[in-house]
Amino acid sequence: MVLPVGCGTDRYTPHSRDDFKVQAIRQVLGISDDQLMILTAGGDGASKGAQEVMHALALIDGEVPDWRYVCKVCLNPPDQQNLIDLKLAEDLGIGEKVIFSTNVVSQNFIALSIICLRHLRCASRLEGFGMIQVEANACESL
């Protein structure tokens, strides 16, 4: 059996960044309107390249506009990878700017999160095809 890669783009539709729901997502994540939001979404941050992104952000912090890096990850006890990644952010001196979201959320939450973005971080160590790029394009957010 072949299971094709696909995406129901009916949830991923354009919204204004001023939309109440979009603003609510930023508020829930603790990100103000003037801060850039960068997102990595996946099972765990490390498999999506979050460690490399944190190293890069630590190098340019202070030279670019104020930013927050959101890692939307799954909480799979006893998953130690999230703790390792959080410690890395602290060790790099950017812990206060890195947000690990481990809550179970709806596809609508992810769609609205994509609209909040200024930068979508999509590289992955494991995936040959990134569904989130399709979703972001459907949102017309990037």
C-alpha positions in Angstrom: 0.0 0.0 0.0 1.3 3.5 -0.9 0.3 6.3 1.4 0.8 9.6 -0.5 2.0 12.7 1.3 -0.8 15.2 1.4 -2.2 18.2 3.2 -5.8 19.3 3.7 -5.2 23.0 3.0 -8.8 24.0 4.0 -7.5 24.7 7.5 -4.4 26.6 6.2 -5.9 29.8 4.8 -4.7 33.4 4.6 -5.5 35.6 7.6 -4.3 39.1 8.5 -1.6 39.2 11.2 -4.0 41.7 12.9 -6.7 39.0 13.1 -7.9 38.4 16.7 -7.0 34.7 16.6 -3.5 35.3 15.2 -2.9 37.9 18.0 -4.2 35.4 20.6 -1.6 32.8 19.5 1.2 35.4 19.9 -0.2 36.3 23.3 -0.4 32.7 24.4 3.2 32.2 23.3 4.3 35.4 25.1 5.5 37.1 21.9 4.8 40.8 21.3 3.9 42.3 18.0 7.4 43.9 17.6 9.2 40.6 18.1 10.1 38.3 15.2 8.7 34.8 15.6 10.7 31.9 14.2 9.1 28.4 14.3 10.3 24.8 14.1 7.5 22.3 14.4 7.9 18.5 14.8 8.1 15.6 17.1 11.3 16.9 18.7 13.4 19.9 18.0 16.7 18.1 17.5 15.4 16.0 14.6 14.2 19.2 12.9 17.6 21.0 13.3 16.7 23.2 16.3 20.1 22.8 17.9 21.8 24.2 14.8 19.3 27.1 14.7 19.9 27.9 18.3 23.7 28.0 17.7 23.1 30.4 14.7 20.7 32.6 16.7 23.2 32.9 19.6 25.8 34.1 17.1 23.6 36.9 15.7 21.6 37.8 18.8 21.9 41.5 19.4 22.7 42.2 15.7 19.2 41.5 14.5 15.7 42.7 15.6 14.3 41.2 18.8 13.2 37.6 18.1 11.7 34.6 19.8 12.3 31.0 18.6 9.3 28.7 19.1 9.9 24.9 19.0 6.6 23.2 18.8 7.4 19.7 19.9 5.7 16.6 21.3 6.0 15.7 25.0 6.8 12.0 24.9 7.9 10.9 28.4 10.5 10.0 29.2 11.8 12.1 26.3 15.1 13.7 27.4 15.7 15.4 24.1 13.6 18.5 25.0 15.5 18.8 28.3 18.8 18.6 26.4 17.6 21.3 23.9 16.4 23.6 26.7 19.8 23.2 28.4 21.6 24.1 25.1 19.5 27.3 24.8 20.5 28.2 28.4 24.2 27.4 27.8 24.1 29.6 24.7 22.7 32.5 26.6 19.4 32.6 24.7 17.2 30.6 27.0 14.8 33.5 27.6 14.2 33.8 23.8 13.6 30.1 23.1 10.1 28.8 23.8 9.3 25.1 23.8 5.7 24.4 23.3 4.8 20.9 24.3 1.0 21.2 24.6 -1.2 19.1 22.4 -2.7 21.6 20.0 -5.1 21.5 17.1 -4.3 21.9 13.4 -6.0 25.3 13.7 -3.4 26.4 16.3 -0.6 25.4 14.0 -2.2 27.2 11.1 -2.6 30.4 13.1 1.0 30.0 14.4 2.3 29.9 10.9 0.5 33.2 10.1 2.3 34.8 13.2 5.6 34.0 11.7 8.2 36.3 10.1 10.5 33.2 9.6 9.7 29.6 9.2 12.6 27.2 9.9 11.9 24.1 7.9 15.1 22.1 7.5 15.0 18.6 9.0 17.5 15.9 9.7 15.0 13.1 8.9 12.3 14.3 6.4 12.7 14.3 2.7 9.6 16.4 2.3 8.4 19.0 4.8 4.6 19.3 5.1 4.9 22.6 7.0 6.2 24.3 3.8 3.0 23.4 2.0 0.9 24.6 5.0 2.8 27.9 5.1 2.2 28.4 1.4 -1.5 27.7 1.8 -1.6 30.4 4.6 0.2 32.9 2.3 2.1 34.0 5.4 5.7 33.9 4.1 
